[in-house]
Amino acid sequence: MSVAEPRLERGMRNGASLERTLRLSLATGALALALLYVSGLIYLLVRGGYRLVAFTSIATPLADIQGEPMARAGLAAIVFGSFGWVASSIANFASAKIRGAYLPKRFTRPAVVAIALFGALLLRDHLPRFLIALPSETRAGGGIGPEIFNTLYFAVLSTSLTLPVGVGAALYMARFAHAKKFVGLLRTALDTLASLPSIVYGLFGFLVFVVQMKLGYSLFAGAFVLALLNLPLVVGVAEESLRAVPRELEEASLAVGATDVQTALYVTIPYAWPGILSALVLSIGRVFAESAPLIMTAGTTISRATAYSLDPLRGGETLAVHLWYVNSAGLAPDKADVSAGTAATLVVLILLTNIVAARLARYGGATGTRLQAATK
Amino acid sequence: MNIAATAGPKAEQEPREHGPITRVRVLDGVIRVALVGCGAFVLIATIAILLFLGRAGVRGIQAVGISQLISGVLWKPEADLFGGLPLIVGTFVSAIGAVIVGAIPAMFAAVWANEFASKALCPLYRRTMEVAAAIPSVVYGWLALVYLVPAMESLAHVIRPNQTTSGEGLAAASLLLGIMIAPTVLLLSLDSLSRVPSALRDASAALGGSPWQTAMRVCLPHSWRGIVIALFFGFARAAGETMAVQMVIGGARKLPGDLFSPTTTISTQIVMDMQNAMPNTTGSNVLFSMSLVLLVVSVVVVLFTRGLTRQGRQGRSRRPA
């Protein structure tokens, strides 16, 4: 009677069960890590979210601060505009599922604008109190109205510096640079800028604007420092998307007699625009998130008289700075709730910038659909 | 700039000398100069940052003395005592702790996401981590202040029942920093792992390597440069992080007895003292001197990264295509 030969199978290889265990533990660890972030994000939105949607039926009276009506109307336009955008996206999705076609854009776009205008004009004073009230250091019921205004204003100020300088430097490096040494130096400078911790930028801004120029804490100093902080990111992504522009397009432009500067301005930059824009949106996300350099350049206070002023030489805190300040120096009894609401607002803003940047990057950029369609 | 003499610009510039000066041509010149100006602005800004900080920092070192600044154990600006050792120890210990508890697990998570996760799961995982990396550091800091610090306090009570602590300290800071740098390290490692050529994977599989063996003995070794760069970036980010650490480190300006007692870091001390210190005094200048430590860390990381990337490029180019 012969002994049956054991059949060879993959699972019988030496150490296969150990490998299976290791793989399982690796997967568990990785998914647990992701779960940590997802649950934290959901917690933030749930914990602070109710303060952001607590619309009031009784109108909140204006506090008699210069510029407050306009700031409120602007915030209402943004809030209701994004509601309209979400609603139109859902309607679009449903329409695609049911009818098999998207809603016509000439119908959805005016609808979103109309909702935003309606909110800005009529529901301005019914926004959640938390979003439009002034902050309070000692009493309960403080809001984050000026902080939201400052955060958005910082985004505008710093982008108006980052955009020309960043795109200019990127265009120079991608298309016009013939001096190899200069470009090498420039790359080293950008690498250095990218690796500096943000507190170092804050120290620099403090030294130049507050100490040397004696401007005191100002929004301009903060915006300048943030623009410097964002330059490496913007130059890097913009250069990459400028380099991805098909050479044929530029040659066609040169062939009909355009100069190379005209080609760059009218062909290369418009073509690379979605990629550049996605870098700008990401840099705006960093403006929202940064706090250490702003504490040292723009200060941690809100003065009532200039809470909504457009003067860039006044100081003021952003949402991120406020979140820190409330927890380290605030005495308000409801500081846990104020922090939760501020954190939720910040997270919503960051999520928005991320979604917009991802959409733009998918549309343009080196691997974008736009380029694939053009070079097919 | 005089190396600019390549064939391209010469061919464009030659007819310019003969033709009439038109508006287009003037505009061209202006825009060209503006573009060079943008590049020069970046360069000048970088040099200005290094010069300004260096000057103030050197003044601080001259006033206090470098040995005192590095090895002194008491930081008391009100008594003109500037011993920087607690700050330096706090910064480096918390950053190394962050790399151990955050960056190394993130590295393995990247291996899982790239090698073992299904095709549908990997982009989702990546997206989650991109969002996690974009969440502001103060938000992490606030969550840690509310939840991590009490948890650390309980843990400290379990370990040493007889002593009282507040839970603030290096352990809380390391864990928080680990959670903060993990997404960044993971994304950078993932980038590096996804550049491993599929031919290497196929070759490993053809020799009978299991997926685990392929991942651990082919893909990880092949992309070690990128992963080491990712770890170093994580370390630099953890060392430079300010507000979140400030919220959980406790702020005691002395060397900590253990991981659960309050201490301080360089960036924490800068942001706390700068609000009180008068400009151009020793108290303000030593803060700049301490920031030079952070500057050195980031410059070392840049040089290290450049060296590794260059080495990697050379290695690839030597191989026949």
Interface residues (C-beta under 8 A of the other chain):
Chain A: R13 A16 E19 L22 R23 L26 A27 G29 A30 L33 A34 L36 Y37 V38 G40 L41 L44 P164 V165 G166 V167 G168 A169 L171 Y172 M173 F176 A177 H178 A179 K180 K181 F182 L185 L186 T188 A189 L190 D191 T192 L193 S195 L196 P197 S198 I199 V200 Y201 G202 L203 F204 F206 L207 V208 V210 V211 L228 L231 V235 T259 D260 V261 Q262 L265 G285 F288 A289 E290 S291 A292 I295 M296 A320 V321 L323 W324 N327 S328 A336 S339 A343 L346 V347 I350 L351 T353 N354 A358
Chain B: M1 I3 A4 T6 G8 P9 E12 V24 R25 L27 D28 I31 R32 A34 L35 V36 G37 C38 G39 F41 V42 L43 A45 T46 I47 A48 I49 L50 F52 L53 A56 P105 A106 F108 A109 V111 W112 A113 F116 A117 Y125 R127 T128 M129 E130 V131 A132 A134 I135 P136 S137 V138 V139 G141 W142 L143 L145 V146 I179 A182 P183 L186 S210 P211 W212 Q213 F233 A236 R237 A239 G240 E241 T242 M243 Q246 M247 S267 I270 V271 M274 Q275 P279 N280 L287 F288 S291 L294 L295 S298 V299 V301 V302 T305 R306
